[in-house]
Amino acid sequence: MAEYIKQEMSDLDGSGEERTFYRMKICHNIDTKEFISKLARPASGMNKGTVLQVLTNFADELAYCMAHGNSVTIDGVGTFKPTLGIIKKKNKDAPCEEGQNPNARSLTVNGVNFRASKELVKETARQCDLKRAGVEYIRRSAYSLEERIALAMKYLDEHHFMRVADYMELTGLRKTAATMELKRLREDPANGITTEGKRNGIIYVRRKTE
């Protein structure tokens, strides 16, 4: 039986609004060896060596297909799609000059997005029997919203761009709270913060003034 945790995030920005989220408690990570054993159970008609070879070939072919500009959809599993990002320079505080477009030499595959199929989600939900594991309270930041914005702007002046992890370290917020707050700040032009990039490659930068 799986367990879920209730997360309560109370008044992080001084608005008095309380937010509640739920997440599954992960009690164990099934590694490759254990997963192969499950697939190669006696009733399957497959041995561990065969399963290992199939999984290895699957990973190799998946990488090859994505490396050549393809997304890959596996029925009942989902779709894999590569993402790009700018190669980190030795001096991370010195990105490309303003107005300069990155070329192929400055870009690399920096991640793979996975979108689960509806069938996988439905089957997981069908087999899932949840029970409550407890409540987790997301702690407040030691700074007010105005102070957090000031810290972010100072960081952007010094480093030119900021990631969620940087904002977490600056403000003391946990990842969920930091991500949501940055999203709200980006949506309001008055805060002077916007984003560049997409999905896993998003960074936060100063909004250009006209």
N, C-alpha and C positions, 0 to 999 in steps of 0.2 A: 504494500500500500504506500502510495506517495504522500508526502506532506507538503503543506503550503504555509507560508509565513505572511502575516499581515504587516505591511509597512505603513506607518503613520508619519506624515511630514506636516508638522504644525507651524504655521505662521513664520515661514522662513524669510519672507520679505516684508513683514510688518503689516500685511494686509488683513490679518485675522482669519484668513482662509485656511482650512485644514484639508489636506489631501490624503487619500488612502490608496495604496497600491497592494497588489498581491503577487507573490512570486513563489515558484516551486522550490522547495528545499532540496538541494542536490546532496544526497548522502554518500554517493560513491561514483567514481569515474571508471567506466568500463574501458580498459585498454585494448589494444589490438589482439593480444594473445587471448584474453577472455572472450572477446567478441567472436573470434574465429572458432573457439570452442563451442560457443552457442550455435553458430551456423553449421558446424560440422557434427551436430548431435547425431546419434545412430539412425534416427528415422529420416534424416535428410538425404542419405545416400552419398554424401560427400565426405572426403577425408580432409584433415587440417592442411595438408600440403596443397591440395587443389584450391581450397578456399584462399589460402595465403597468396597463391599465384594469381588468382582472379583479382583479389584486392590490389595487389601490386601493379598488375597490368591496367586496372581501372584508374589508379592514381596517375600512372605514367601517361596514359592516353588522354585523361582529363586535362593534365597540364599541357600536353602537346596541342590539343584542340583549342584551348583558351589562348595559348601563346601565339596562335595563328589567327586571332581575331574572332573567335567563335564563343558563343555561350553554349552551355550543354544542359539539356533537360533530360532527366531520368524519370520515367513514369513512376508514380508512386513515391518518389523521393523529393525531387525539386529541381531547380535551375541554378547552375553555377555560372557566374559572370565575373571576369577579371576587372580590377580597378587600377587606375594609374595615379601616380603621385610624383612630386619632384624629388629627385635624389638629394638627400641631405648633404650639405657641404660641411667641411671641417669647421667652418665658422657659421653656426646655425643662425647667428644674428645678422647675417649678410645675405638675404635672398636676392633674387634677380632684380636688376635695376628697374625702376618704375617705367612702364611702357614697353619693357623688353619681354618678348614672348619666349617661353621655354622651348627648346628644340628637342629632337629625339634623344640627344645625348644626355639631357638633363632630366629625362623622364624614365620611370621604371614601373613595373607591376608591383604595387605595394599591398595588395590584398585581393581576396576573392569574396564577392558577395554571394550568399546562398539564400534563395527564397524557397521555402518549403512548399511542396505541393499541397493542395487542399485535401487530397487523399491521405497523405501522411499525417496532417493535422487531425483529420477526422478519426483516423485509426488510433492515433495516440490518445485522443480524448475518449474514444470508446473503451479502451483498455485501462484507463486511468481512474482509480478510486481514491479520492483525496480525503485527507483528514487534517485538521488544524495542528500546526506545530508550535505556534506562538506568535507574539507580536514584537516587532522591531521598530523602535522610535528613531527617526532620522534626526540627528542633533542639529541644533541651530549653529549658525556662524557667530563668531565673537564680534563680527562687524555688522553695522547696519547696511541696508541696501546701498545707500549713497556712498558709504565708505568702500564697499565692495566694487562699485563702479569706478571710484577713484583709483583703487588699487589696480584694476584692470587697465585703465587708461595709462597709468604710469608704466605698467609692464609693457604695453604696446609701444609706448614712446621709446623704451629701452631695447625691446626685442623685435619690434615690427609685426610680429604675429604671435598668437596665443592658442593653445589647445585646451581642451576640457581639463586635462590632467594638470595643466599649469594653473587654471582657475581654481581647481580643487585645492592645490597647495597654497595658493594665495589667500583663499577665504576660509578654508577649513570645512567647506561643504563636501558632502559625499557625492558620488558620481551622478546619481539620479537628480538630486537637487541642483547641482552645478550645471548639468546639461539643460534642464528645464529653464533655469534662470537665464543662461546665456541665450537660449532661444527667444525668451521674452525680450531681452535687451536688444537682440538683433532686429526684432519686429518693430521696435520703436526708434525711428531715425533720430530722435532727440538725444538718445544715449550715445551716439557717435560710434557705435560698434556694428560691424557687418561681417559677412563671411565670404570666404573664397573656397573653391573646391566643392566636392560632392561627397555625401555619405561618409565613409570612413576616412576620407581625405580632407574633411572640412577643417579649416583653420579660421580663427577670428582675427580681424584686422580693424584698423581705424576706418571709419566711413569717410570717404572723400567729400570735402565740402565744395560746392559749386561756386 
